[in-house]
């Protein structure tokens, strides 16, 4: 299991809030999130589907007709709604955490899990779906490369857990891995508090 848990993610109360999945388009946020929600017996929300429900149509049409700004405004509105829920598993949009206003509203309301993958794997998955490009007029591969090269630090910067989904595991196995990681966190509040105090004493973010 290839995963990284950052020290400041080990919050003793993290399982009493929400669990957010972030990552590039095609990383498996929805598929893994649904299975994890079933294991926890928590409700599951998908930001893209919430957008479609609110619009009464596909958010792709919103992007085509009004552009990405209208999309981001609606995205923020829905993130505010997520921040007020409790004990829910949420699949965020592919670009949600690239925008500080979204991460600001979600910060402190749950554990953020980044699903990371190599770009060829993402491209193979995304090619099957009709999704609007962030960078119009370029190939899918170039679009993904531009996004990741400019925003990798943003994804990793908000992540409490980084889990790699390019290990040739099934979605069920990946969901079980993440479930196990979260259960391990659940039973280590003393270690979490010690880690946070140590980081604070060293001048690091806790």
MIPAMI-258680 format. One record per residue: z, y, x of N, C-alpha, C, CB in turn; residue in one letter. Coordinates in steps of 0.02 Angstrom, whole numbers, plus 50000, padded with zeros to 5 digits. Atoms other than C-alpha are relative to their C-alpha. Last residue first. Glycine has a CB too. Layout:
// residues N
ZYXZYXZYXZYXA/...
// end
This chain:
// residues 206
499685005950028506445105950032499734998449933500755000949997X/500005000150072505365117650134500334993749976499295000649972X/500595002850031505855118050316500075000549925499884992850021X/500454994650020507075129650404499374997649968499835004150057X/500524999249948507905115550499499515005549982499624993450009X/499674998049937509505116950397499505001150056500514994650020X/499784993050007508465116850238500315002450064500495000749942X/500594995749996507565101050293500195007349995499504998249945X/500245000149931509215092250329499405004650008499814992950021X/499544995949960509925097550160499775000450072500724997149996X/500104993050018508375090950070500465004550041500125001049926X/500634997949972508445074350163499885007449987499424995949971X/499914999449927510295072150125499375002750032500194993250031X/499604994149987509995075849941500115001150074500664999549964X/500384994050015508575063449933500395006350016499805000049926X/500464999049944509575049950022499595006349989499534993950007X/499614997749943510965052249895499555001250060500544994850018X/499824992950005509735051649749500395002450060500395001249937X/499804997349936508955035149806500205007449996499454999150050X/499355002749978508805023749654500225002950067499974992650004X/499504999550053507445033049560500694998150025499814995749942X/499724993250000506405035449716500605000449953499475005149979X/499624999549938506155016549732500325006950006499534998850061X/499375003550009505665015949549500435000450062499864992749981X/499574995950043504365029349579500674996749988499655001549934X/499784994249962503615019849724500485004349960499395004250022X/499505002349953503575003749623500275005850043499714994650046X/499395001550038502675012349480500574998050047499874994449947X/499704993550014501425019249604500654999249960499515004649962X/499774997049937501045002049672500385006449987499415001350048X/499395003649983500944994949495500305002750065499874992450006X/499484997650045499675008249445500674996750016499814998749926X/499844993249979498635003949598500565003049957499385004549996X/499615000549938498714985449559500215006950024499604996350055X/499355002850017498144988549380500454999550061499924993149968X/499614994550029496744999749439500704997749982499645002849937X/500154998850070496144985549549500425005949975500134993649957X/499525002950047496304986949737499775001449929500715002950012X/500305005850033494884989849860500524996349957499704995350052X/499755005949964495945001749966499754993549969500755000050001X/500595003249972495055017849917500194993850041499605005050044X/500305004550049496405024049798499374996650025499855003849936X/500725001049985497525032049928499714994649954499904998050074X/500175007150004499205038349862499244999250008500244996949931X/500725000749988499965055049911499844992550001499775003450067X/500225006649977501675058149834499255000250009500224994349950X/499375003249982502545074949809499874993050028500464999649939X/499865007150014500865083649814500704997950022499494995650034X/499605000550061500735102649801500244992849987499615002449939X/499444995549999500155105749980500454999549939499765007050005X/499455003049963499065090449985500635004349999499794998750072X/499805006350032497935096849847500624997150035499424995050002X/499694998250064497915114549916500244993749963499515003949956X/499324997649987497615108850095500375001949936499985006050047X/499575005749985496115098650039500735002150010499754996350062X/499405000350042495365114249958500474994250015499804999749929X/499694993550011493945120750067500684999649965499545004349958X/499904996549936493395104350144500355006749991499335001050035X/499465003149961493685095049981500135003850064499844992850015X/499364999250035492655106749871500574997450044500004996349933X/499804992949998491225108249994500695001049969499485004349965X/499814998449931491135089350020500245007250005499424998850047X/499335002949987491155086049833500255001850069499974992449992X/499524996650043489705098049803500704997550014499824998949926X/499854993649969488765091249953500515003949959499355004150008X/499625001249938488885073449887500205006650033499594995750048X/499325002050018488355078749712500434999250062499984993449960X/499925007150019486845087749781500734998649983499764995450057X/499925004449942486765106649778500074992949976500615002150043X/500595000149957486065119049651500074995850062499835006750020X/500665001650029487695123549567499454999950053499825005149946X/500494996349959489325122949667499304998349975500084998350076X/499634994049981490695117749544499545004650041500644998350040X/499864998949930489445105549469500425006450009499355000550041X/500294993949971489545101149284500215000950073500205006149959X/499504994849991489975082949246499685006150032500584997450044X/500354993650002488815069949171500515005650005499565000749936X/499814995350053489685054049223499615006450006500765001550003X/500075003350064489045038949320500155004749942500454993949996X/500715000350017488765049349476499884997049931499624996050053X/500194994050037490615053349477499284999749977500115006250043X/499684999850066491115035749525499745005849958500755000450008X/500255005850038489875033549668500295000049930500184993550036X/500694998650022490255051249728499724994349958499545001150061X/499984995250055492125047749732499305001349973500305006750024X/499715003450059491895032049836500015004649940500714997450016X/500505004750027490725041149956500254996349938499804995050053X/500504996750042492015055349970499454995349974499685005650038X/500554997649960493485045050032499445002549954499734994450047X/500515005149987494935044249913499485002850047499674997749934X/500484997949949496555053249873499524994350014500375002250064X/500415005949989497615051949716499435002250046499734997049932X/500694998849980498925065749728499664993350012499965004450064X/500305005549962500525062549631499275001650014500084993249962X/500724999349994501525077649572499734994650047499825007150027X/500255002549936503295073849512499245000350001500244992750012X/500145007149992503935084349368499774998350070499494997849950X/499985003550064504345101249293499834992650006499525003349951X/499325001250023504845110449451500054996349935500355006549994X/499515001349947503125117649483500704999249970500005005650052X/499815007150000501975116149332500574998550049499414995750016X/499715001750066501835134849294500244992849998499485001249945X/499384996250011501615139449478500334997949934499845007649999X/499475003349963500365125349506500675003749991499834999650075X/499845006650030499255131949368500594996750035499394995550003X/499674998850064499335150249423500174993449964499555004349955X/499284999049993498995144649601500355001149934500125005950045X/499864993350024497285137449565500755001149995499665001349931X/500314995349954496655122549665500175007249981499244999050002X/499524997849950497925112049571499685004450053500334994150032X/499414996450026496835111049416500445002850055500414995449956X/499894993849963495205106749502500645003649982499435004549990X/500175000749930494985088449455500145006250041499274998350007X/500714999749985495895090849292499874999650075499705006449972X/500274993249996497675085049268499254999750013500365004050055X/500574999849954498155067549211499725007149998499464994749981X/500544995250012499885068949132499474999350054500275007249997X/500465000949944501255055849112499385004149985499824992450012X/500695001450016502615062048995499624998850065499675005749958X/500135007149995504505062049009499314998249974500524996049962X/499505003649961504735079848949499854992649997500725001549974X/499895006850023503495092748884500524996650045499344995950000X/499465000050049503635111448914500134993149971499855004949944X/499394998349964502595111449074500614999849954499945006950031X/499745005949964501215102248981500685001550031499504997850054X/499765004750051501005116948860500304993750034499424998049952X/499384997150026500875129249004500314995349948499875007049969X/499495001449949499575117649082500675002949978499795003050068X/499785006950011498595118648918500534998050052499394995250004X/499655000350064498495137648924500284992949989499545002049942X/499344997249989498025136949108500434999649937499945007350023X/499625004749959496575125249072500715002450011499654999050068X/499775005150045495975136648933500424994850037499414996549965X/499534996850046495875151249053500294994949952499665005749961X/499364999249965495085140349187500535003249955499905004150063X/499705006649990493685134749068500705000750031499564995750045X/499755001950066493325152649015500344993250004499434999849948X/499414995850014493185157349199500304998149932499805007450001X/499385003149978492065142249235500625004249984499964998750074X/499845000149929490605148449133500694997350015499945006950027X/499584994349982490375153648952500215000250073500615000149956X/500114994150040488965142748885500375006250025500194998749929X/500714998250002488805128949014499895006749965499594994649967X/500204997949933490675128449049499285002450000500094994250051X/499674993649986491105128048864499795002750068500774999149998X/500374994850036489805114548835500305006850012499984998549925X/500624998849962490585103748969499605005549968499584993550005X/499894994149958492245106148878499405001450044500624999150043X/499905001349930491565094048750500115006450040499404996150028X/500635002049967491825098648569500154998850073499445005549991X/500385003450052493225102848446499314997950025499925004449940X/500644996750011493845115648572499624997049940499574999450062X/499884993150020495665110248562499355003649983500365003850055X/499674999950065495255091748562500095007149975500684996450004X/500495002050051493995093548703500305000449930499754992950014X/500494994550006495265103048807499504998549945499645001150067X/499664994750037496605090048773499555006049990500655002050037X/500015002050071495365076648828500365005149956500314993149990X/500684999450025495085085648993499954998349926499544995350040X/500184993050009496945087949020499305000949972500075003750066X/500554998749953497365069748990499755007149987499424994749990X/500444994450017499045066248909499475000850055500405006549991X/500494998249949500045050048910499565005749973499564993950020X/500654997750025501645046748813499545002050058500095005949951X/500034992750009503005036948902499335001849969500115003750068X/499934998850072503365018248891500075007449985500614996149973X/499404996050009503595018049080500175000849926499915006850031X/499445003349965502375003649106500655003749988499854999650075X/499835006150036501205010648973500604996550031499414995249997X/499664997950061501245027849053500224993949958499545004649958X/499314998349981500805019849220500405002149939499995005750052X/499635006249987499295011349141500735001550020499664996150056X/499905003750063498665027549064500424993750011499324998149969X/499494996750040498935037249225500154996449935499795007049985X/499355001849972497955024849329500565002949958500075002350073X/499925007350003496405026349220500694997850024499464996550041X/499935002250069496575045049192500154992649996499385001749960X/499404997150031496905050249372500124997349930499955007649998X/499665005150040495615038349446500635002549964500184994350041X/499475003349961494955048549593500414995049959500475005250029X/500175006849983493315052549507500544996250038499395000050041X/500345003650054493555071349507499814993050024499385004049976X/500704998450012494685076249650499744996149940499584998550062X/500495002949954496545073949637499305002049981500064992550002X/500524995249980498065077049528499534996650049500325006450031X/500515002649954499175065349430499505005650015499654993749971X/500674997250001500735072949352499564996650052500035007650014X/500375002549942502345063749311499295002549993500024992150005X/500665002850010503525072949195499734997050065499525005449975X/500474994750017505405075849198499324996649987499955005450056X/499784997350064506865063649202499575005949979500735002050003X/500235004450054506035053349337500245002249931500234992950014X/500724999650012506175067849458499774995649943499634998350062X/500114999750072508065069449440499264999749982500315006449972X/499635005150037508585063649613499865000049925500725000850011X/499524996550042507195073749695500364995049956499645005549957X/499475004750017506325064149833500565003549961500294996750063X/500155003350064504755074749829500594995749977499374995650007X/499774996150056505425086849960499834996949933499715006950003X/499274999750007505315073550094500225003849938500295003350060X/499754994249964503455069950064500755000749988499635006449980X/499524996450041503025052350010500285005750041500574995349973X/499574995549963501435045450087500465003449951499585005250041X/499744994350037500515030550019500445004050046500394997749937X/500054994149959499445016250081500225006149961499285001050027X/500004994150043500005000050000500005006250044500615000049952X/
// end
